[in-house]
Every structure is written in C-alpha cells, then in structure tokens.
Amino acid sequence: MLNRMSPRPAFLFAAFGCVALVTSLSAHHGSAISYDMEHLWKTKATVVEFKYANPHPWLVFDRTNDKGETERWTAELITNPTFLLRAGWTKTRSDAALKPGTVVELTLATSRAGGLNACVRDIRNEKGELILDTGRIGGGDGAGQPAGEATPR
C-alpha cells in the first residue's frame, strides 16, 4: 500500500517555505530605501566615534549648523566591513584614520525617517583629499557610481 501525503500538509509545507523565503529576502535593506541618495550634501565634521561593525560600520560626529549650534549625528557607511577589508581598510587603519577628534568632510545622504541620521557616501581629510569613497568600494546602493555633486551645508 502506498503511503501518500495528503494535499493539506504538502500545501502548508510549501506555504511555510514561501513565507520563510520572503521574510529572509525582505530583511536586507538598500541605502536608497532608507536614505535620500539623490540629494547628497557635504559638511565639515569632527569624529566622535567610529565603529567597524556588521552589517555596516557607523560614525558618530559633531557638526555646526547654520545657526552655530553643534549637532551630534549618527551615520552608517554605505559599504560593509568585508568590502572595506578588500579595499585595504582594515579595522586598525579605519580606527587610525577616523579616531575621535579628527576633522573630516563628509558627503552624506540624510535618513528618510528624519532626525540627525545619515549615510556616509565619502570621507575627505581636512585638506580635502578623498580618503574613503564607500560607494566605489561597493557593498551598497550607489556602488561604483561617482559621488556626484553634493550641496554644502
């Protein structure tokens, strides 16, 4: 006698598989979804803290707004540590280049949710020399694309 699975358990198993697949795919986010990548802007900033972490390294920095007030921002880098490492940006190198008190110029995309949150597109030193272009390194939306024109703020 053949032991045949009834259609109901087979359907439930297939439905569960589809839900699991959709859930795992929707867990990944894109920079363009969370940040306004079409309206980049630049600012001078002082590094407060840099964390070389998964899924994205992040930077806490202070900047002075138009009113002369100091704002504390939090920003994630577009790329992830794997792409940074492949480009030669080890944790040691990143920590040294972005140690607290370092003055940098950042190209940012502001969070669509608002607040003092952004995504870092590129980082320049005090002399204006490009030290890290997260979009060219890869691993996020805008990978391999030129930084484009950013508005100073």
N, C-alpha and C positions, 0 to 999 in steps of 0.2 A: 504494500500500500504506500502510495506517495504521500509524503508529509508536505503539504503545500501551505505556504504562508498566506494568511488571509489578506485581502487588499487593504484593510484598515491599518494594521501595523506597518505595512510597507509604505503607505501614504504618510503616516506620521513620521516614520524614519526619514523619508525624503524631505518632508517639510522642515523637520528639525535641522537637517543638513543645510538647507537653503537659508534658514534664519541664522545659523552659525556663520555661514559664509558672508552674508550681507553685513552682519554685526562686525566681523573682523575687517572687512573692507571699509566700512564707514568709520572705523576707529582712526584711520590715517587722515590727517588734515593737510591741507595745502596752504601755503603762505598767502595766496591770493584770496582765499576764503576768509581768513582771519584778519588780514591786513590790507590797507588800501595801497597796493603796489603800483597803481597808476599815478599817484601823487606823492612822489618821493620828496623829502626835504632834508636839508642839511643843518647841523648845529654843532657848535663847539661844546665839548662836554668834558667833565672830569670824572674819571673812572672811580667808582666807589668799591665795586666788587665785580669779579669775573668768575664764573663757574663753568668749567669744562665738563659738561654733563650731557647725558642722554635724556630725551631724544634730541634736544637742541641745547648747545651752550647758551648761556644768558649773561647779560651785562646789566649791572645797576650803575647808573651815572647821574650826576647832577648837571643841570644846565641853567642858564639865566634866561628868563623870558623877556618879552618886550617891556614889561613893567619894572624890570630889575630884580624880580623875585627869583629865588633859587627853587627849581623844581627837581624832585627826585623821580627819575624814570626807571622802568624795568624794560629790558628788551631782549628778545631771543635772536640768535643768529639764524639766518635762513638755512644754513647747512647743519650737518651733524658731525660729531667727533670723528667718525670714520673718514668722511671726506676731508676734514681738516688734517687728519693724520696723513692721509695720502698726499696732501699738498705740502707736507713738511711742518705743519702746525701742530707740534706735539703739545701735551699739557704744559710741560716745562716752558716751551717757547711762548705759548699763549699767555701763561701766567706772568712771565717776564715782560712781555710787550704790553700787557694790559693790567699792570699792577695798580693798586689804589694810589690815587693822586696823579696818574698820567693824564695829560690833556690830549684829547683827540678830537678829530672832526668826524662826525658820523653822518652817513646817509641813511635815512630811516623811512619806514612806511608805518603810519600810525594805525593802531588797532581799530578795527571797525566797531568794536564794542565800546570804545571811548576810554577815558582815563589816561593816565600817564604811562601807557604801554605801547611798545612799537616792535618792529622787526628791523634788525640791522642789515643793510644792504652792503655797505662797505665802511671801512675804517681807514682814516688817514692820520698820520702823525702831526705834531704841531707845525711842521714845515710844509704840510700839505701833500706829503708823499704817500701814495697808496701803500698801506701795509697789509691789508686784507680785504679781498673782494669776495664775499661769501657767495654771490651769485655765479661768479666764474668758476669757483671751486666745485659747485654742484650740490646736489642733495636737496634742493628745494625749488619752488617755483621761481622762474627767472634764471635758472641755471644756464650759464653760458651766454647770457644776454648782457649787453653793455649796461652800465649803471644808469645811463640816460641823464637827462637834466633834472637836477633836484633844486628846489627852491630853498634859499637860505631862510632860516627862522631865527 
